[in-house]
Amino acid sequence: MDPNRQKTAEEYFEEGLAYFDANKYNEAIEPFKQAVRLKPDYAFAFGFLSLSYHQLGRNDDAIEALKRATQLDPSSGAFHGQPKRYLDNHEARKYWFVSFGKTR
């Protein structure tokens, strides 16, 4: 692999996902942020960025990333197609994180 080649958004996402799956949520954040920097419409990466923040108790950051994910893909089954309900209600947000993510 060319050492000067930039990673793609998908490669950053896969890196973040590997950290996320290993319960290394703090380490997962930067690759997910790089993925959305390179591909600003990457709803799924915003979703996992949100979950990573949530796992660290950074709920304000988690909600901002969730807002972006639902703006990008409001009809996605992953976001339950009801972003306002999930953003406005604490228990509903908790349900979203439990249903979509791997709450540990």
VEXDREN-2710 file (C-alpha; in Angstrom, 1 decimal):
% VEXDREN-2710
k/r/px/py/pz
1/MET/0.0/0.0/0.0
2/ASP/1.2/3.5/-0.9
3/PRO/2.1/5.2/2.4
4/ASN/1.0/8.6/0.8
5/ARG/-2.4/7.3/-0.1
6/GLN/-5.2/8.8/2.0
7/LYS/-7.7/6.4/3.7
8/THR/-11.2/6.5/2.3
9/ALA/-14.2/7.3/4.4
10/GLU/-15.2/3.6/4.3
11/GLU/-11.7/2.6/5.6
12/TYR/-12.0/5.1/8.5
13/PHE/-15.5/3.8/9.2
14/GLU/-14.2/0.2/9.4
15/GLU/-11.4/1.3/11.7
16/GLY/-13.8/3.0/14.0
17/LEU/-16.1/0.0/13.9
18/ALA/-13.2/-2.3/14.9
19/TYR/-12.6/-0.1/17.9
20/PHE/-16.3/0.1/18.7
21/ASP/-16.7/-3.6/18.6
22/ALA/-13.7/-3.9/21.0
23/ASN/-15.5/-1.6/23.4
24/LYS/-12.8/1.1/22.7
25/TYR/-15.3/3.9/22.3
26/ASN/-12.8/6.7/22.8
27/GLU/-10.5/5.4/20.1
28/ALA/-13.5/4.9/17.8
29/ILE/-14.5/8.5/17.8
30/GLU/-11.6/9.9/15.7
31/PRO/-11.9/7.4/12.8
32/PHE/-15.7/8.0/12.7
33/LYS/-15.1/11.8/12.6
34/GLN/-12.6/11.3/9.8
35/ALA/-15.1/9.2/7.9
36/VAL/-17.8/12.0/8.1
37/ARG/-15.2/14.7/7.3
38/LEU/-14.4/12.9/4.0
39/LYS/-18.0/11.9/3.3
40/PRO/-20.4/14.4/5.0
41/ASP/-23.5/12.5/4.0
42/TYR/-22.3/9.3/5.7
43/ALA/-25.4/8.7/7.9
44/PHE/-24.3/5.4/9.2
45/ALA/-20.9/6.8/10.4
46/PHE/-22.7/9.6/12.2
47/GLY/-24.9/6.9/13.8
48/PHE/-21.9/5.1/15.2
49/LEU/-20.2/8.3/16.2
50/SER/-23.3/9.0/18.2
51/LEU/-23.2/5.6/19.8
52/SER/-19.6/6.0/20.7
53/TYR/-20.2/9.3/22.3
54/HIS/-23.2/7.8/24.2
55/GLN/-21.1/5.0/25.5
56/LEU/-18.7/7.5/27.0
57/GLY/-21.5/9.5/28.6
58/ARG/-21.0/12.4/26.1
59/ASN/-24.7/12.6/25.5
60/ASP/-24.8/16.2/24.1
61/ASP/-22.2/15.2/21.5
62/ALA/-24.2/11.9/20.9
63/ILE/-27.4/13.8/20.3
64/GLU/-25.7/16.2/17.8
65/ALA/-24.3/13.3/15.8
66/LEU/-27.7/11.5/16.0
67/LYS/-29.4/14.7/14.7
68/ARG/-27.1/14.7/11.7
69/ALA/-27.6/11.0/11.1
70/THR/-31.4/11.4/11.1
71/GLN/-31.2/14.6/8.9
72/LEU/-29.3/12.6/6.4
73/ASP/-31.4/9.5/6.5
74/PRO/-34.7/10.1/8.3
75/SER/-36.4/7.1/6.9
76/SER/-33.7/4.6/7.8
77/GLY/-34.8/1.7/9.9
78/ALA/-31.7/2.2/11.9
79/PHE/-33.0/5.5/13.1
80/HIS/-36.6/4.2/13.4
81/GLY/-37.8/6.9/10.9
82/GLN/-38.9/9.1/13.8
83/PRO/-36.0/11.4/14.6
84/LYS/-38.0/14.1/16.4
85/ARG/-39.4/11.5/18.8
86/TYR/-36.0/10.1/19.6
87/LEU/-34.3/13.5/19.9
88/ASP/-37.0/15.1/22.1
89/ASN/-37.5/12.3/24.6
90/HIS/-34.8/11.0/27.0
91/GLU/-36.3/7.5/27.3
92/ALA/-36.8/7.3/23.6
93/ARG/-33.1/8.3/23.0
94/LYS/-32.2/5.6/25.4
95/TYR/-34.3/3.1/23.5
96/TRP/-32.7/4.1/20.2
97/PHE/-29.2/3.6/21.6
98/VAL/-30.2/0.2/23.1
99/SER/-32.0/-1.0/19.9
100/PHE/-29.5/0.3/17.4
101/GLY/-26.2/0.0/19.3
102/LYS/-24.5/-2.4/21.5
103/THR/-25.0/-0.9/24.9
104/ARG/-22.5/-2.3/27.3
END
